[in-house]
Amino acid sequence: MRTPLTRRAFLGTTATAVAAAPALLRPAQGAEVIPGFDQTRTDYDRTKTWQPFSDRKIRVGLVGYGYCKFSAAFGFQDHPNVEVVAVSDLFPDRCAALARQVKCGKTYPSLEEMVKDDSIEAIFVATDAPSHARHCIEVLNHGKHVCTAVPAFRGDIEDAERLLECVKKNRGLVYAMFETSVFHDDLYAMEKLYAADVFGRLVYSEGEYCHPHSLGSPPLPSYKDWRKNGCPMWYPTHATAYYVGVTHRSFVEVSCLGTAPFDASLRQPNAIGNVFKSEVALFRTSEGGLCRIIICGSQGEYLEAGRIRGEYAGYDWRNGRADGFVGDATGKQRLKDALAKGVQTRKYALPPGVAPGGHGGSHGYLTDDFIDAILRKRKPAVDVIDALNMTVPGYYAHLSAMKDGETLKIPQYSL
């Protein structure tokens, strides 16, 4: 159980925020810092220590140790309820490096070989984005729980249906998508207050994933150049989480426009025919509101951010207020009532040795949530429906941009 917050404690969250990051996220001198990994400042409720639910250790396999080295970045190797029993990467040197990093003696040359190991109970899929859905399906069909880096799929819309059907077929297994935004301090608070009906229905919301990239520089390295052969809205979840992760609802239609390089000589279509470097979409939400999502590659501040405006109150961490909450008299009263009932707006303490990590102190929380979901047999923070509702809208947003902003319907999913 988490200790209820007083209003004073709620309003003082940022004053007690601290930096916490695992040593593996500290780049060597002169090494490139991957945007997001360096965002380790976070807050949590220090009035209550972590209490174990079980002494059982889930036997986990880790696969994928590419440019971002995600397999080692989420703290599985440090969690008291985890035993990392095997690792894998297609490149032998990377596989060996991952094994050393997480202190694991067993390696496999591919995920396809790893899933045959009956001693493994769960696998973290941190492979190339276009393979996420296929690899998660492979893991689930071998009777193992699975968590995946974002997005849930990339490029092939039929992967959405295939993944959903596989999860339905394997209902006893946990599927989780590791969308980092859901454990940002602000989004975590928004979700709890929305569930307590503090905001009312959301009239308007925004989500932004802005990843500055120098003009003319090559894209980040990627397996089979997958980063080169896509479009901005195929990687939307850091932004769409600021609606879907708050409400656990969906987008129903979209109109989107894209921005190509202003220099016509630089507008060379990639393998899928895309020339857009940034895309901005306006979505209609399932509760009747509007949501603007921007995926932007231009210069400026790195952002994984968002804000909401409801019938009675709104929340914007970046508006200069300590807590981000703004409301009228009704909204303030709803906040007071929610806090009095014990609504907790700050994150809970992690197990000893598990660091919050990068991307707003989310890494350790995603791992802990996944393991806890297995142990308690519950839904994870981002289940397959939320994962699809965060990912699929980006596919249709890009289609809309290719049709000069034509409004398109978005499929709706349910278990």
TIDO-425058 format. One line per field, with one value per residue (C-alpha): residue number from 1; residue in three letters; chain; x, y, z. Coordinates in steps of 0.5 Angstrom, whole numbers, plus 2048, in hexadecimal, padded with zeros to 3 digits. Layout:
! residues N
pos = [NUM, ...];
code = [ALA, ...];
unit = [A, ...];
east = [X, ...];
north = [Y, ...];
up = [Z, ...];
This chain:
! residues 415
pos = [1, 2, 3, 4, 5, 6, 7, 8, 9, 10, 11, 12, 13, 14, 15, 16, 17, 18, 19, 20, 21, 22, 23, 24, 25, 26, 27, 28, 29, 30, 31, 32, 33, 34, 35, 36, 37, 38, 39, 40, 41, 42, 43, 44, 45, 46, 47, 48, 49, 50, 51, 52, 53, 54, 55, 56, 57, 58, 59, 60, 61, 62, 63, 64, 65, 66, 67, 68, 69, 70, 71, 72, 73, 74, 75, 76, 77, 78, 79, 80, 81, 82, 83, 84, 85, 86, 87, 88, 89, 90, 91, 92, 93, 94, 95, 96, 97, 98, 99, 100, 101, 102, 103, 104, 105, 106, 107, 108, 109, 110, 111, 112, 113, 114, 115, 116, 117, 118, 119, 120, 121, 122, 123, 124, 125, 126, 127, 128, 129, 130, 131, 132, 133, 134, 135, 136, 137, 138, 139, 140, 141, 142, 143, 144, 145, 146, 147, 148, 149, 150, 151, 152, 153, 154, 155, 156, 157, 158, 159, 160, 161, 162, 163, 164, 165, 166, 167, 168, 169, 170, 171, 172, 173, 174, 175, 176, 177, 178, 179, 180, 181, 182, 183, 184, 185, 186, 187, 188, 189, 190, 191, 192, 193, 194, 195, 196, 197, 198, 199, 200, 201, 202, 203, 204, 205, 206, 207, 208, 209, 210, 211, 212, 213, 214, 215, 216, 217, 218, 219, 220, 221, 222, 223, 224, 225, 226, 227, 228, 229, 230, 231, 232, 233, 234, 235, 236, 237, 238, 239, 240, 241, 242, 243, 244, 245, 246, 247, 248, 249, 250, 251, 252, 253, 254, 255, 256, 257, 258, 259, 260, 261, 262, 263, 264, 265, 266, 267, 268, 269, 270, 271, 272, 273, 274, 275, 276, 277, 278, 279, 280, 281, 282, 283, 284, 285, 286, 287, 288, 289, 290, 291, 292, 293, 294, 295, 296, 297, 298, 299, 300, 301, 302, 303, 304, 305, 306, 307, 308, 309, 310, 311, 312, 313, 314, 315, 316, 317, 318, 319, 320, 321, 322, 323, 324, 325, 326, 327, 328, 329, 330, 331, 332, 333, 334, 335, 336, 337, 338, 339, 340, 341, 342, 343, 344, 345, 346, 347, 348, 349, 350, 351, 352, 353, 354, 355, 356, 357, 358, 359, 360, 361, 362, 363, 364, 365, 366, 367, 368, 369, 370, 371, 372, 373, 374, 375, 376, 377, 378, 379, 380, 381, 382, 383, 384, 385, 386, 387, 388, 389, 390, 391, 392, 393, 394, 395, 396, 397, 398, 399, 400, 401, 402, 403, 404, 405, 406, 407, 408, 409, 410, 411, 412, 413, 414, 415];
code = [MET, ARG, THR, PRO, LEU, THR, ARG, ARG, ALA, PHE, LEU, GLY, THR, THR, ALA, THR, ALA, VAL, ALA, ALA, ALA, PRO, ALA, LEU, LEU, ARG, PRO, ALA, GLN, GLY, ALA, GLU, VAL, ILE, PRO, GLY, PHE, ASP, GLN, THR, ARG, THR, ASP, TYR, ASP, ARG, THR, LYS, THR, TRP, GLN, PRO, PHE, SER, ASP, ARG, LYS, ILE, ARG, VAL, GLY, LEU, VAL, GLY, TYR, GLY, TYR, CYS, LYS, PHE, SER, ALA, ALA, PHE, GLY, PHE, GLN, ASP, HIS, PRO, ASN, VAL, GLU, VAL, VAL, ALA, VAL, SER, ASP, LEU, PHE, PRO, ASP, ARG, CYS, ALA, ALA, LEU, ALA, ARG, GLN, VAL, LYS, CYS, GLY, LYS, THR, TYR, PRO, SER, LEU, GLU, GLU, MET, VAL, LYS, ASP, ASP, SER, ILE, GLU, ALA, ILE, PHE, VAL, ALA, THR, ASP, ALA, PRO, SER, HIS, ALA, ARG, HIS, CYS, ILE, GLU, VAL, LEU, ASN, HIS, GLY, LYS, HIS, VAL, CYS, THR, ALA, VAL, PRO, ALA, PHE, ARG, GLY, ASP, ILE, GLU, ASP, ALA, GLU, ARG, LEU, LEU, GLU, CYS, VAL, LYS, LYS, ASN, ARG, GLY, LEU, VAL, TYR, ALA, MET, PHE, GLU, THR, SER, VAL, PHE, HIS, ASP, ASP, LEU, TYR, ALA, MET, GLU, LYS, LEU, TYR, ALA, ALA, ASP, VAL, PHE, GLY, ARG, LEU, VAL, TYR, SER, GLU, GLY, GLU, TYR, CYS, HIS, PRO, HIS, SER, LEU, GLY, SER, PRO, PRO, LEU, PRO, SER, TYR, LYS, ASP, TRP, ARG, LYS, ASN, GLY, CYS, PRO, MET, TRP, TYR, PRO, THR, HIS, ALA, THR, ALA, TYR, TYR, VAL, GLY, VAL, THR, HIS, ARG, SER, PHE, VAL, GLU, VAL, SER, CYS, LEU, GLY, THR, ALA, PRO, PHE, ASP, ALA, SER, LEU, ARG, GLN, PRO, ASN, ALA, ILE, GLY, ASN, VAL, PHE, LYS, SER, GLU, VAL, ALA, LEU, PHE, ARG, THR, SER, GLU, GLY, GLY, LEU, CYS, ARG, ILE, ILE, ILE, CYS, GLY, SER, GLN, GLY, GLU, TYR, LEU, GLU, ALA, GLY, ARG, ILE, ARG, GLY, GLU, TYR, ALA, GLY, TYR, ASP, TRP, ARG, ASN, GLY, ARG, ALA, ASP, GLY, PHE, VAL, GLY, ASP, ALA, THR, GLY, LYS, GLN, ARG, LEU, LYS, ASP, ALA, LEU, ALA, LYS, GLY, VAL, GLN, THR, ARG, LYS, TYR, ALA, LEU, PRO, PRO, GLY, VAL, ALA, PRO, GLY, GLY, HIS, GLY, GLY, SER, HIS, GLY, TYR, LEU, THR, ASP, ASP, PHE, ILE, ASP, ALA, ILE, LEU, ARG, LYS, ARG, LYS, PRO, ALA, VAL, ASP, VAL, ILE, ASP, ALA, LEU, ASN, MET, THR, VAL, PRO, GLY, TYR, TYR, ALA, HIS, LEU, SER, ALA, MET, LYS, ASP, GLY, GLU, THR, LEU, LYS, ILE, PRO, GLN, TYR, SER, LEU];
unit = [A, A, A, A, A, A, A, A, A, A, A, A, A, A, A, A, A, A, A, A, A, A, A, A, A, A, A, A, A, A, A, A, A, A, A, A, A, A, A, A, A, A, A, A, A, A, A, A, A, A, A, A, A, A, A, A, A, A, A, A, A, A, A, A, A, A, A, A, A, A, A, A, A, A, A, A, A, A, A, A, A, A, A, A, A, A, A, A, A, A, A, A, A, A, A, A, A, A, A, A, A, A, A, A, A, A, A, A, A, A, A, A, A, A, A, A, A, A, A, A, A, A, A, A, A, A, A, A, A, A, A, A, A, A, A, A, A, A, A, A, A, A, A, A, A, A, A, A, A, A, A, A, A, A, A, A, A, A, A, A, A, A, A, A, A, A, A, A, A, A, A, A, A, A, A, A, A, A, A, A, A, A, A, A, A, A, A, A, A, A, A, A, A, A, A, A, A, A, A, A, A, A, A, A, A, A, A, A, A, A, A, A, A, A, A, A, A, A, A, A, A, A, A, A, A, A, A, A, A, A, A, A, A, A, A, A, A, A, A, A, A, A, A, A, A, A, A, A, A, A, A, A, A, A, A, A, A, A, A, A, A, A, A, A, A, A, A, A, A, A, A, A, A, A, A, A, A, A, A, A, A, A, A, A, A, A, A, A, A, A, A, A, A, A, A, A, A, A, A, A, A, A, A, A, A, A, A, A, A, A, A, A, A, A, A, A, A, A, A, A, A, A, A, A, A, A, A, A, A, A, A, A, A, A, A, A, A, A, A, A, A, A, A, A, A, A, A, A, A, A, A, A, A, A, A, A, A, A, A, A, A, A, A, A, A, A, A, A, A, A, A, A, A, A, A, A, A, A, A, A, A, A, A, A, A, A, A, A, A, A, A, A, A, A, A, A, A, A, A, A, A, A, A, A, A, A, A, A, A, A, A, A, A, A, A];
east = [800, 802, 802, 7FD, 7FF, 7FD, 7FC, 803, 807, 803, 805, 80C, 80E, 813, 817, 819, 81B, 821, 826, 827, 82A, 82D, 835, 834, 830, 836, 83A, 841, 845, 844, 83E, 838, 832, 82C, 826, 821, 826, 829, 822, 823, 820, 819, 816, 812, 80F, 814, 80F, 80F, 814, 813, 810, 811, 80B, 80E, 815, 815, 81A, 817, 81C, 81D, 820, 823, 823, 826, 82C, 82D, 82E, 82A, 82C, 825, 825, 82A, 827, 821, 824, 821, 828, 827, 820, 81F, 81A, 81E, 823, 826, 827, 829, 82A, 82A, 82C, 82E, 835, 839, 83D, 837, 834, 83B, 83B, 833, 835, 83B, 837, 831, 836, 832, 836, 831, 830, 82C, 82E, 827, 820, 81D, 822, 821, 81A, 81B, 81E, 819, 81C, 81B, 814, 814, 818, 819, 819, 81E, 81F, 81E, 817, 815, 816, 812, 80B, 80E, 813, 80E, 809, 80F, 810, 809, 808, 80D, 809, 80E, 80C, 80E, 810, 812, 816, 811, 80E, 809, 80A, 80D, 80B, 807, 7FF, 7FE, 803, 7FE, 7F8, 7FD, 800, 7F9, 7F7, 7FD, 7FC, 7F5, 7F7, 7FC, 7F8, 7FB, 802, 804, 805, 808, 80B, 810, 80E, 812, 80D, 808, 80D, 80F, 80D, 808, 804, 804, 801, 7FC, 7FA, 7F8, 7F4, 7F1, 7EE, 7EC, 7E8, 7EB, 7EC, 7E5, 7E5, 7EC, 7EA, 7F1, 7F7, 7FE, 804, 80B, 811, 816, 81D, 822, 826, 82B, 82A, 82D, 830, 82E, 829, 82B, 82E, 828, 828, 827, 826, 81F, 81F, 820, 81A, 814, 811, 810, 809, 80C, 80F, 80A, 809, 80D, 808, 801, 803, 801, 7F9, 7F9, 7FD, 7F9, 7F2, 7F3, 7EF, 7F0, 7F0, 7EA, 7ED, 7F2, 7F4, 7FC, 801, 808, 80E, 813, 81A, 819, 81F, 81C, 822, 822, 81B, 81D, 818, 81B, 819, 812, 811, 811, 814, 812, 816, 811, 809, 804, 7FD, 7F6, 7F3, 7EB, 7EB, 7E6, 7E3, 7E2, 7E8, 7EE, 7F5, 7FB, 801, 808, 80E, 813, 81A, 81C, 821, 81F, 81E, 81D, 816, 812, 80D, 805, 800, 7F8, 7F2, 7EC, 7E5, 7E7, 7EF, 7F5, 7FC, 802, 809, 80D, 808, 80D, 808, 80B, 806, 803, 7FC, 7F8, 7F0, 7EA, 7E6, 7E3, 7EA, 7ED, 7E8, 7E8, 7F0, 7EF, 7EA, 7EE, 7F4, 7F0, 7EE, 7F5, 7F6, 7FE, 801, 808, 80C, 80D, 814, 818, 81B, 822, 827, 822, 824, 81E, 823, 822, 81C, 819, 81B, 817, 81B, 81B, 814, 812, 816, 813, 80C, 80D, 810, 80A, 805, 808, 808, 801, 7FE, 7FB, 7FC, 802, 802, 802, 7FE, 7FD, 7F7, 7FB, 801, 7FD, 7F9, 7FF, 802, 7FD, 7FB, 802, 801, 7FA, 7FD, 803, 7FD, 7FA, 800, 801, 7FA, 7FB, 7F7, 7F1, 7EE, 7EE, 7EB, 7EF, 7EE, 7EB, 7EE, 7EB, 7ED];
north = [800, 807, 80D, 812, 819, 81F, 825, 828, 822, 822, 829, 828, 823, 826, 829, 822, 820, 81C, 819, 812, 80E, 807, 807, 804, 80A, 80F, 810, 80F, 815, 818, 813, 815, 816, 813, 818, 816, 811, 817, 819, 816, 81B, 818, 818, 813, 812, 811, 810, 809, 804, 7FE, 7F8, 7F1, 7EE, 7E7, 7E4, 7E0, 7E2, 7E3, 7E0, 7E5, 7E5, 7EB, 7EC, 7F2, 7F6, 7FB, 803, 804, 7FE, 7FE, 7F7, 7F9, 800, 7FE, 7FA, 7F3, 7F1, 7F5, 7F3, 7EE, 7EA, 7E9, 7E4, 7E6, 7DF, 7E0, 7E6, 7E6, 7EB, 7E9, 7EC, 7E8, 7EE, 7F1, 7EB, 7EA, 7F1, 7F1, 7EA, 7EE, 7F4, 7F0, 7EA, 7E5, 7DE, 7DC, 7DF, 7DD, 7DF, 7E1, 7E2, 7DC, 7D8, 7DB, 7DA, 7D3, 7D3, 7D0, 7D3, 7DA, 7DD, 7E4, 7E8, 7EF, 7F1, 7F6, 7F5, 7F9, 7FD, 7F9, 7F2, 7F4, 7F1, 7EB, 7EA, 7EB, 7E6, 7E1, 7E1, 7E1, 7DB, 7D7, 7D8, 7DE, 7E5, 7EB, 7F2, 7F6, 7FD, 802, 802, 7FC, 7FB, 7FF, 800, 7FA, 7FB, 7F4, 7F3, 7F6, 7F1, 7EB, 7EE, 7EF, 7E8, 7E5, 7E8, 7E6, 7DF, 7DF, 7E2, 7DF, 7E3, 7EA, 7EF, 7F6, 7FB, 800, 807, 80B, 811, 80D, 80E, 815, 818, 81D, 818, 813, 818, 81A, 813, 812, 819, 817, 810, 814, 818, 81F, 822, 81F, 81E, 820, 826, 826, 823, 823, 81E, 820, 81C, 821, 81E, 823, 821, 825, 827, 822, 81D, 816, 812, 80E, 808, 802, 7FB, 7FA, 802, 801, 809, 80B, 808, 80A, 811, 815, 812, 80B, 80D, 810, 80D, 812, 817, 813, 811, 818, 816, 80E, 80D, 812, 810, 809, 80B, 80C, 810, 80F, 814, 818, 81E, 81E, 823, 822, 826, 825, 828, 82F, 82E, 82A, 827, 823, 820, 819, 814, 80E, 807, 808, 80F, 813, 81A, 81D, 81F, 821, 81F, 822, 81F, 821, 81B, 81B, 817, 811, 816, 81B, 820, 822, 820, 823, 81E, 821, 81D, 821, 821, 828, 82C, 82E, 82B, 823, 822, 81C, 820, 821, 825, 824, 829, 826, 829, 82B, 82B, 82A, 828, 82A, 829, 82E, 834, 836, 834, 82F, 82A, 82B, 82B, 831, 831, 835, 834, 82E, 82B, 82D, 82A, 823, 823, 824, 81F, 81A, 81B, 81A, 813, 811, 812, 812, 816, 815, 80F, 809, 807, 802, 7FC, 7FD, 7FD, 7FF, 806, 80A, 80B, 80F, 812, 816, 810, 80B, 805, 802, 803, 800, 7F9, 7F9, 7FA, 7F4, 7EF, 7F1, 7F0, 7E9, 7E8, 7EB, 7E8, 7EF, 7F4, 7F8, 7FF, 7FF, 7F9, 7F7, 7FB, 801, 7FF, 7FF, 805, 809, 806, 805, 80C, 80E, 80A, 80D, 814, 813, 810, 817, 81B, 817, 819, 821, 820, 81C, 81A, 812, 80E, 80A, 802, 801, 7FB, 7F7, 7F0];
up = [800, 7FE, 804, 802, 800, 803, 7FF, 802, 800, 7F9, 7F7, 7FA, 7F5, 7F1, 7F7, 7F9, 7F2, 7F2, 7EC, 7EC, 7E6, 7E6, 7E4, 7DE, 7DB, 7DC, 7D6, 7D5, 7D5, 7CE, 7CC, 7C9, 7CE, 7CB, 7CC, 7D2, 7D5, 7D9, 7DB, 7E2, 7E7, 7EA, 7F1, 7F5, 7FB, 800, 806, 804, 803, 7FD, 800, 7FD, 7FA, 7F9, 7FA, 7F3, 7EE, 7E7, 7E2, 7DC, 7D6, 7D2, 7CB, 7C7, 7C9, 7C3, 7C3, 7C9, 7CD, 7CF, 7D2, 7D8, 7D9, 7DC, 7E3, 7E2, 7E4, 7EB, 7ED, 7F3, 7EF, 7E9, 7E7, 7E0, 7DD, 7D6, 7D1, 7C9, 7C4, 7BC, 7BD, 7C1, 7C4, 7C6, 7C9, 7CD, 7CF, 7D2, 7D5, 7D9, 7DA, 7DE, 7E1, 7DD, 7DB, 7D6, 7CF, 7C8, 7C1, 7C0, 7C3, 7BF, 7C3, 7CA, 7CA, 7C9, 7D0, 7D5, 7DB, 7D9, 7DB, 7D8, 7D3, 7D2, 7CA, 7C9, 7C2, 7BB, 7BB, 7B5, 7B8, 7BF, 7BE, 7BA, 7C0, 7C5, 7C2, 7C1, 7C9, 7CB, 7C6, 7CA, 7D1, 7D3, 7D6, 7D2, 7D2, 7CD, 7CB, 7C7, 7C3, 7C3, 7BB, 7B6, 7AE, 7AD, 7B0, 7B0, 7B5, 7BA, 7B9, 7B9, 7BF, 7C2, 7C0, 7C3, 7CA, 7CA, 7C9, 7CE, 7D4, 7D9, 7D7, 7D8, 7D2, 7D4, 7D0, 7D3, 7D2, 7D6, 7D6, 7DB, 7E0, 7DF, 7E6, 7E3, 7DF, 7E5, 7E9, 7E3, 7E2, 7EA, 7EA, 7E3, 7E6, 7EC, 7E8, 7EA, 7E3, 7E0, 7D9, 7D5, 7D0, 7CD, 7CE, 7CB, 7CA, 7C7, 7C5, 7C3, 7C1, 7BF, 7B9, 7B5, 7AE, 7A9, 7AF, 7AE, 7B2, 7B8, 7B7, 7B6, 7B4, 7AC, 7AC, 7AF, 7B2, 7AB, 7A8, 7AC, 7AD, 7B4, 7B6, 7B6, 7BC, 7C0, 7C7, 7CB, 7C9, 7C8, 7CF, 7D2, 7D0, 7D0, 7D6, 7DA, 7D8, 7D5, 7D0, 7C8, 7C2, 7BD, 7B7, 7B5, 7B0, 7AF, 7AC, 7AA, 7A9, 7A4, 7A4, 7A1, 79C, 797, 795, 79C, 79B, 799, 79A, 79E, 79D, 79F, 79B, 7A1, 7A1, 7A8, 7AD, 7B2, 7B2, 7B6, 7B7, 7BA, 7BD, 7BF, 7C6, 7C8, 7CD, 7C8, 7C9, 7C5, 7C6, 7C2, 7C1, 7BE, 7BC, 7BA, 7B8, 7B7, 7BC, 7C3, 7CA, 7CA, 7CD, 7CF, 7D2, 7D2, 7D5, 7D6, 7D7, 7DA, 7DC, 7E3, 7E3, 7DF, 7E0, 7DD, 7E0, 7DC, 7DE, 7E3, 7E9, 7EE, 7ED, 7E6, 7E9, 7E7, 7E8, 7E9, 7F0, 7EE, 7EC, 7F2, 7F6, 7F2, 7F3, 7FB, 7FB, 7F7, 7FC, 802, 7FF, 7FF, 7F7, 7F6, 7F1, 7F2, 7F0, 7F5, 7F8, 7F3, 7F6, 7F9, 7F4, 7EE, 7EB, 7E8, 7E2, 7DC, 7D8, 7DE, 7E3, 7E0, 7DE, 7E5, 7E6, 7DF, 7E1, 7E8, 7E5, 7E1, 7E6, 7EB, 7E5, 7E4, 7EC, 7ED, 7E7, 7E5, 7DF, 7DE, 7DE, 7D6, 7D4, 7CD, 7CC, 7CE, 7CA, 7C4, 7C6, 7C6, 7C0, 7BB, 7BA, 7B8, 7B2, 7B0, 7B1, 7AC, 7A7, 7A8, 7A7, 7A1, 79F, 7A1, 7A7, 7A5, 7AC, 7AD, 7B1, 7B6, 7B8, 7BF, 7C3, 7C9, 7CC];
